[in-house]
Amino acid sequence: MARRDDTTSHDDDRIGQAVFDAEIARRLARYLRPHRRLVLVAALATLLLACAQGLSPYLLGLAVDRGIVGRDGTLLWWLGGSVLGLELLAFGLAFAQLWLLQWLGQHIMVALRAELMDKLAAQSLSFFQRQPVGRLVTRVTNDVGAIAELFSTGLVTVVGDLLAIAIAVGFLLWLDLRLALLTFAVLPVIVAATWILKGRIRTAFRAVRRRLARLNALLAETIGGMRVVQALSAELPVFDRFAERNDEHLHAALGAVHHNALYASSVTALTGLAVGVLLGYGGERVLAAELQVGVLVAVVTYAQRLYLPIRDIAEKYTLFQSAMAGAERVFGVLDAPIEVRDPPTPRALPEPPRGEIEFDHVSFRYPPRGRPERGTEQGSERARRVYAIEDVSFRVAPGERIGIVGHTGAGKSTLIHLLARSYDVTAGAVRVDGIDVRELPQRALRRRIGVVYQDVFIFSGTVLDNIRMGTASIDRAAAERAARAVGAHPWIEALPQGYDTPLPERGATLSVGQKQLLSFARALAHDPPILVLDEATASIDPETEAALQRAIERLTAGRSSIVIAHRLATLRHVDRILVLHEGRLVEEGGWDELLERRGRFYTLHRLHGRG
């Protein structure tokens, strides 16, 4: 497995350098609009909560001076009950605020993830070739989670903290100006500590997110290639790389924890210092009969409530930076251009479908993936060619079966990508039923093409789910007919729950041949007028292949079919064979005709032995 240490983190290094981005903030505000009433209710609860909590210390001071010192039992009970009532009200308001904001954050997270999935589903294959899977997973999970946390615990609570500071400052100035000024004397030190440490905290947090994205990318790559890792006994070097990335993330996380702990402990120490000074100075004034003890109690309480929201705001600043960095990454995915788009005014395919295919002087080159490096595919001879497909023209008549052969990298699978419009042609045109595929809606086009790849993907779910793939028009009977036609029904019925047997991710409990047959049943159940088999029988044993060939003979009757194969025997009964070499169509004809020419097909036939 090639190292991608440098390429997986460059984007992350460039992201998140700005402290505040008004455009990102404006885009984030868009997700609040559907929940405006809930935000207003949460803001009102926050305002009332700040007022209730701000009034309690004042009542506490009155209880000390007039109830205890003044020996007024009735007033003491009344003030005590008032404080209790305010605390109960604060409990209810805090619960309502927390529940509403968590509800808001969760719903925004759901909306963002749905938007991301819609965008990813609309992307072309070239996008996924450039993006590591782990990085995309991090965007949909961790980065969206950071944005949701901003909405659930950040914005409205910061408003509450600012209100709490304003109320505390107001009461301090009203109760005693000199004690208030003494309280405020510590604020510049707290602000300075915040200013010094916030940059370090932000830098440490960015490092955590970068290393987490790299860790996720390596994890997805390793798990996906575990079969190869075990086959080559490469567990130790692979796990060493994972341990290295894991340690990098650990050290970054510990760095962030260190700075956060340093800041929190600094504010706590400064708060204790301020309270000690207030008690000493205020106590002297109480003993000198210059200050009431209840006022001192209230001032000390307000001082503590002044420093706490300041610390909370600083911590929310870190949360804000996390959310802004996450939003920048998420919007980077959402803003990624969609290279293959539906036309503004798409044309409709004719009904009933004919299944006619035409490649008209088609040329194509893959989008660049970055700087070619020696020893990589981009540095290979194939990558140095200008076109992967060059000036290819052929026509598949309705119901005709053609085969496509050629050495690895000749462009066989590229033709299928262009037919399904996974990429747009560089020159020329691909037509289905006489209409350029660029003029058709992508979903309508792909519903008419059934593709079975060599590398079969089985989704977690039942066998029936994997055949139907969410298509409501395919009932159980239709799925079973498709499975019978390809010879998959006997082994499916032998499963513990038949068609209702749950399959694990990637169909780990099935053999390679069973997975390919299931994929073939999936394609046929959708009854496409065009059927494509891309090396579909490459990994099937001879007995299964023979059964599949018989099924293909029955099912391709009246259906346009393209069969791509390395095993030339698979193509013996097709109507016509196309031979590709280095992206060009070099030969075309029937089996016997091509052998008699003693050209490229003859050479391939001899290399493969008897066909």
ZAMARGU-4260 file (C-alpha; in steps of 0.2 Angstrom, whole numbers, plus 5000, padded with zeros to 4 digits):
<rodrens>
0) 5000/5000/5000 | 5007/5017/4995 | 5010/5030/5007 | 4999/5045/5006 | 5005/5055/5021
5) 5008/5071/5011 | 4992/5071/5000 | 4980/5067/5013 | 4983/5082/5024 | 4987/5097/5013
10) 4969/5102/5011 | 4967/5101/5030 | 4982/5112/5032 | 4975/5125/5021 | 4958/5125/5030
15) 4954/5134/5046 | 4967/5148/5046 | 4954/5162/5047 | 4947/5166/5064 | 4931/5171/5057
20) 4923/5170/5040 | 4907/5180/5038 | 4902/5170/5022 | 4903/5154/5032 | 4893/5162/5047
25) 4880/5167/5034 | 4879/5150/5027 | 4877/5142/5044 | 4863/5154/5049 | 4853/5147/5034
30) 4851/5131/5044 | 4843/5141/5058 | 4829/5148/5047 | 4818/5133/5047 | 4819/5133/5066
35) 4816/5152/5070 | 4802/5149/5083 | 4812/5137/5092 | 4827/5148/5092 | 4817/5162/5099
40) 4810/5151/5113 | 4827/5145/5118 | 4833/5163/5118 | 4819/5169/5129 | 4822/5154/5141
45) 4841/5160/5141 | 4836/5178/5145 | 4824/5172/5159 | 4837/5160/5166 | 4851/5174/5166
50) 4838/5185/5176 | 4833/5172/5188 | 4851/5167/5192 | 4856/5185/5193 | 4844/5190/5206
55) 4848/5176/5218 | 4864/5183/5225 | 4855/5200/5229 | 4841/5191/5238 | 4854/5181/5247
60) 4863/5197/5253 | 4846/5204/5259 | 4843/5188/5269 | 4859/5190/5278 | 4857/5208/5282
65) 4839/5210/5286 | 4834/5192/5290 | 4849/5185/5300 | 4858/5201/5306 | 4841/5210/5307
70) 4834/5195/5316 | 4818/5196/5305 | 4812/5178/5304 | 4797/5181/5293 | 4807/5191/5281
75) 4821/5177/5281 | 4809/5164/5277 | 4801/5174/5263 | 4818/5178/5256 | 4823/5160/5258
80) 4808/5154/5249 | 4811/5167/5235 | 4828/5161/5232 | 4822/5143/5232 | 4808/5148/5219
85) 4821/5157/5208 | 4832/5141/5209 | 4818/5130/5204 | 4813/5142/5190 | 4831/5142/5184
90) 4831/5123/5185 | 4816/5122/5173 | 4823/5136/5162 | 4840/5127/5161 | 4831/5111/5156
95) 4820/5119/5143 | 4835/5128/5136 | 4846/5113/5135 | 4833/5102/5128 | 4828/5114/5114
100) 4846/5118/5109 | 4850/5099/5109 | 4835/5096/5098 | 4841/5110/5087 | 4858/5104/5085
105) 4853/5086/5081 | 4840/5092/5068 | 4853/5103/5060 | 4866/5088/5060 | 4853/5077/5051
110) 4850/5091/5038 | 4868/5093/5035 | 4872/5075/5033 | 4857/5072/5021 | 4864/5087/5011
115) 4881/5080/5011 | 4875/5063/5005 | 4864/5070/4991 | 4880/5079/4985 | 4891/5064/4986
120) 4878/5054/4977 | 4878/5067/4963 | 4897/5067/4961 | 4905/5058/4947 | 4918/5044/4949
125) 4933/5056/4947 | 4928/5065/4963 | 4929/5049/4973 | 4946/5044/4965 | 4953/5061/4971
130) 4946/5060/4989 | 4951/5047/5002 | 4936/5038/5009 | 4941/5041/5027 | 4942/5060/5024
135) 4924/5060/5017 | 4918/5050/5032 | 4927/5062/5044 | 4917/5076/5035 | 4900/5068/5037
140) 4903/5063/5055 | 4916/5073/5065 | 4915/5089/5056 | 4896/5090/5055 | 4896/5085/5073
145) 4906/5100/5077 | 4894/5111/5068 | 4879/5103/5078 | 4888/5106/5094 | 4890/5125/5090
150) 4871/5126/5088 | 4867/5115/5103 | 4879/5123/5116 | 4887/5138/5108 | 4877/5152/5100
155) 4863/5154/5112 | 4873/5150/5128 | 4885/5163/5123 | 4871/5176/5123 | 4866/5169/5140
160) 4884/5171/5147 | 4885/5189/5140 | 4868/5193/5149 | 4875/5185/5165 | 4890/5196/5164
165) 4880/5212/5161 | 4868/5208/5176 | 4883/5204/5187 | 4892/5220/5182 | 4876/5230/5185
170) 4873/5223/5203 | 4892/5225/5207 | 4891/5244/5203 | 4875/5246/5212 | 4880/5237/5228
175) 4897/5245/5230 | 4908/5254/5218 | 4925/5251/5227 | 4922/5232/5228 | 4916/5232/5210
180) 4932/5241/5204 | 4942/5228/5214 | 4933/5214/5206 | 4936/5222/5188 | 4955/5223/5192
185) 4957/5205/5189 | 4948/5205/5172 | 4963/5212/5162 | 4973/5197/5168 | 4959/5185/5163
190) 4958/5193/5146 | 4977/5192/5144 | 4977/5174/5148 | 4963/5171/5136 | 4972/5180/5122
195) 4988/5171/5125 | 4981/5154/5126 | 4967/5154/5114 | 4979/5154/5099 | 4988/5139/5106
200) 4972/5130/5109 | 4965/5134/5091 | 4982/5128/5084 | 4981/5112/5094 | 4963/5109/5090
205) 4967/5110/5071 | 4981/5098/5073 | 4969/5086/5082 | 4956/5087/5067 | 4970/5085/5054
210) 4977/5069/5062 | 4960/5062/5065 | 4956/5064/5046 | 4972/5055/5042 | 4969/5041/5055
215) 4951/5038/5047 | 4958/5038/5030 | 4971/5025/5034 | 4959/5015/5044 | 4946/5014/5030
220) 4960/5009/5018 | 4967/4996/5029 | 4950/4988/5033 | 4945/4988/5015 | 4961/4980/5010
225) 4962/4968/5024 | 4961/4953/5013 | 4977/4958/5004 | 4986/4963/5020 | 4983/4946/5027
230) 4987/4937/5011 | 5004/4946/5010 | 5007/4944/5029 | 5009/4963/5030 | 5000/4965/5046
235) 5015/4971/5055 | 5020/4986/5044 | 5002/4990/5041 | 4999/4990/5060 | 5015/5000/5063
240) 5008/5014/5051 | 4992/5014/5060 | 5001/5015/5077 | 5011/5029/5071 | 4995/5039/5065
245) 4986/5034/5081 | 5001/5041/5092 | 5001/5057/5081 | 4982/5059/5085 | 4985/5055/5104
250) 5000/5068/5105 | 4989/5081/5096 | 4974/5078/5108 | 4985/5078/5123 | 4992/5095/5117
255) 4975/5102/5116 | 4970/5095/5133 | 4986/5103/5141 | 4982/5120/5134 | 4963/5119/5139
260) 4968/5113/5156 | 4981/5127/5158 | 4968/5140/5154 | 4954/5133/5165 | 4965/5131/5180
265) 4972/5149/5177 | 4955/5156/5177 | 4950/5146/5192 | 4966/5152/5201 | 4963/5170/5197
270) 4945/5168/5203 | 4951/5162/5219 | 4963/5176/5221 | 4950/5189/5217 | 4938/5181/5230
275) 4952/5181/5243 | 4956/5199/5240 | 4937/5204/5241 | 4935/5194/5257 | 4950/5203/5265
280) 4946/5220/5259 | 4928/5219/5261 | 4930/5210/5278 | 4940/5225/5285 | 4926/5237/5279
285) 4913/5226/5288 | 4923/5226/5304 | 4925/5245/5302 | 4906/5246/5300 | 4908/5253/5283
290) 4900/5239/5274 | 4886/5227/5277 | 4890/5208/5278 | 4876/5204/5266 | 4883/5216/5253
295) 4900/5207/5254 | 4891/5190/5252 | 4882/5196/5237 | 4897/5205/5229 | 4908/5189/5232
300) 4894/5178/5224 | 4892/5191/5209 | 4911/5191/5207 | 4911/5172/5205 | 4897/5173/5193
305) 4906/5186/5183 | 4922/5176/5180 | 4913/5159/5176 | 4904/5165/5161 | 4920/5174/5155
310) 4929/5157/5155 | 4914/5149/5147 | 4914/5162/5133 | 4933/5158/5130 | 4929/5139/5129
315) 4915/5143/5117 | 4927/5152/5107 | 4937/5136/5105 | 4921/5127/5101 | 4917/5141/5088
320) 4934/5139/5080 | 4931/5120/5079 | 4914/5123/5071 | 4921/5136/5059 | 4935/5124/5054
325) 4922/5110/5052 | 4910/5121/5042 | 4924/5126/5030 | 4928/5108/5027 | 4910/5103/5025
330) 4906/5117/5013 | 4922/5112/5004 | 4913/5096/5000 | 4896/5104/4996 | 4904/5117/4985
335) 4914/5104/4975 | 4909/5106/4957 | 4899/5092/4950 | 4907/5087/4934 | 4893/5077/4926
340) 4877/5087/4927 | 4859/5084/4920 | 4855/5096/4906 | 4844/5111/4910 | 4831/5104/4898
345) 4833/5085/4897 | 4826/5075/4883 | 4815/5060/4886 | 4820/5042/4881 | 4809/5034/4868
350) 4796/5021/4874 | 4797/5007/4872 | 4816/5006/4874 | 4825/4999/4859 | 4842/4997/4867
355) 4852/5005/4853 | 4870/5011/4857 | 4881/5021/4847 | 4899/5028/4850 | 4902/5041/4837
360) 4921/5046/4836 | 4923/5046/4855 | 4939/5052/4863 | 4941/5053/4882 | 4955/5057/4894
365) 4953/5055/4913 | 4954/5071/4924 | 4971/5074/4931 | 4973/5067/4949 | 4988/5078/4953
370) 5007/5078/4949 | 5012/5062/4941 | 5025/5053/4951 | 5038/5040/4946 | 5032/5023/4949
375) 5013/5027/4950 | 5000/5024/4938 | 5000/5042/4932 | 5018/5040/4928 | 5015/5025/4918
380) 5015/5023/4899 | 4996/5022/4899 | 4995/5038/4909 | 5006/5048/4898 | 4995/5044/4883
385) 4984/5059/4879 | 4968/5049/4878 | 4962/5034/4887 | 4950/5031/4872 | 4953/5039/4855
390) 4942/5041/4840 | 4932/5025/4844 | 4916/5022/4834 | 4904/5008/4834 | 4885/5004/4835
395) 4876/4991/4844 | 4859/4987/4836 | 4844/4983/4847 | 4845/4965/4853 | 4863/4963/4847
400) 4876/4955/4858 | 4894/4961/4857 | 4910/4957/4866 | 4925/4969/4869 | 4942/4962/4872
405) 4960/4970/4874 | 4974/4970/4886 | 4973/4978/4903 | 4972/4997/4901 | 4966/4996/4883
410) 4950/5006/4888 | 4937/4992/4889 | 4929/4998/4906 | 4931/5016/4901 | 4918/5013/4887
415) 4906/5007/4900 | 4909/5022/4911 | 4905/5033/4896 | 4890/5024/4891 | 4883/5026/4909
420) 4889/5044/4909 | 4900/5042/4924 | 4911/5053/4914 | 4908/5065/4900 | 4917/5062/4883
425) 4931/5073/4879 | 4926/5073/4860 | 4913/5064/4850 | 4896/5058/4857 | 4888/5042/4865
430) 4870/5039/4860 | 4857/5028/4867 | 4842/5025/4857 | 4848/5039/4845 | 4849/5053/4859
435) 4866/5059/4866 | 4868/5053/4884 | 4873/5071/4889 | 4855/5077/4884 | 4847/5064/4896
440) 4843/5063/4914 | 4857/5053/4922 | 4845/5042/4933 | 4833/5039/4918 | 4849/5034/4907
445) 4856/5022/4921 | 4839/5014/4924 | 4840/5007/4906 | 4858/5000/4908 | 4861/4985/4920
450) 4879/4983/4924 | 4888/4968/4932 | 4906/4971/4938 | 4919/4959/4942 | 4922/4968/4959
455) 4904/4965/4966 | 4898/4976/4980 | 4886/4968/4992 | 4877/4980/5004 | 4872/4975/5022
460) 4854/4969/5022 | 4844/4954/5016 | 4847/4945/5000 | 4831/4951/4994 | 4836/4969/4998
465) 4852/4967/4988 | 4842/4961/4973 | 4829/4975/4974 | 4840/4989/4979 | 4825/4999/4985
470) 4816/4998/4968 | 4797/4997/4973 | 4792/4990/4957 | 4802/4974/4960 | 4792/4963/4971
475) 4798/4946/4979 | 4792/4936/4964 | 4801/4947/4952 | 4817/4945/4962 | 4815/4926/4963
480) 4813/4925/4944 | 4829/4935/4942 | 4838/4924/4954 | 4831/4908/4946 | 4836/4914/4928
485) 4855/4916/4934 | 4855/4900/4944 | 4856/4909/4961 | 4840/4902/4967 | 4845/4885/4974
490) 4859/4892/4985 | 4849/4907/4991 | 4835/4895/4996 | 4848/4884/5005 | 4852/4899/5016
495) 4845/4899/5034 | 4831/4912/5030 | 4831/4910/5011 | 4829/4927/5003 | 4826/4935/5020
500) 4844/4930/5026 | 4853/4945/5032 | 4870/4948/5024 | 4885/4957/5032 | 4894/4971/5025
505) 4901/4967/5008 | 4893/4950/5009 | 4907/4942/5019 | 4898/4926/5021 | 4896/4923/5002
510) 4908/4915/4990 | 4915/4926/4976 | 4904/4916/4964 | 4889/4918/4974 | 4891/4937/4975
515) 4893/4938/4957 | 4877/4928/4953 | 4868/4939/4966 | 4874/4955/4957 | 4869/4948/4940
520) 4851/4944/4948 | 4851/4962/4954 | 4854/4969/4937 | 4842/4957/4928 | 4828/4961/4941
525) 4828/4979/4935 | 4825/4972/4917 | 4836/4984/4908 | 4835/4985/4889 | 4854/4986/4889
530) 4865/4973/4899 | 4883/4975/4902 | 4895/4962/4909 | 4912/4969/4914 | 4923/4954/4918
535) 4907/4947/4927 | 4913/4928/4925 | 4931/4931/4929 | 4931/4924/4946 | 4918/4910/4944
540) 4922/4892/4944 | 4919/4882/4927 | 4903/4874/4933 | 4895/4890/4939 | 4901/4899/4923
545) 4893/4885/4912 | 4877/4888/4921 | 4879/4907/4920 | 4882/4906/4901 | 4866/4896/4899
550) 4857/4909/4908 | 4865/4923/4898 | 4860/4914/4882 | 4842/4915/4888 | 4841/4932/4895
555) 4851/4942/4882 | 4839/4937/4869 | 4831/4953/4863 | 4842/4963/4874 | 4857/4973/4869
560) 4872/4966/4878 | 4890/4971/4880 | 4902/4958/4887 | 4919/4963/4892 | 4930/4948/4895
565) 4948/4942/4897 | 4943/4924/4896 | 4939/4924/4877 | 4928/4908/4878 | 4915/4919/4886
570) 4913/4928/4869 | 4912/4913/4858 | 4893/4915/4855 | 4892/4934/4854 | 4886/4942/4838
575) 4902/4953/4836 | 4918/4956/4844 | 4927/4973/4846 | 4946/4973/4849 | 4954/4988/4858
580) 4972/4992/4859 | 4979/5007/4868 | 4963/5016/4867 | 4959/5013/4849 | 4947/5001/4841
585) 4959/4990/4830 | 4948/4976/4825 | 4929/4971/4823 | 4920/4956/4818 | 4914/4938/4822
590) 4924/4925/4831 | 4930/4915/4816 | 4932/4930/4805 | 4944/4938/4818 | 4954/4922/4820
595) 4956/4920/4801 | 4963/4938/4800 | 4977/4933/4811 | 4977/4951/4819 | 4977/4957/4837
600) 4962/4946/4842 | 4972/4931/4835 | 4987/4936/4846 | 4976/4937/4861 | 4968/4920/4857
605) 4985/4912/4856 | 4991/4921/4872 | 4976/4914/4882 | 4978/4897/4875 | 4963/4888/4867
610) 4947/4898/4869
</rodrens>
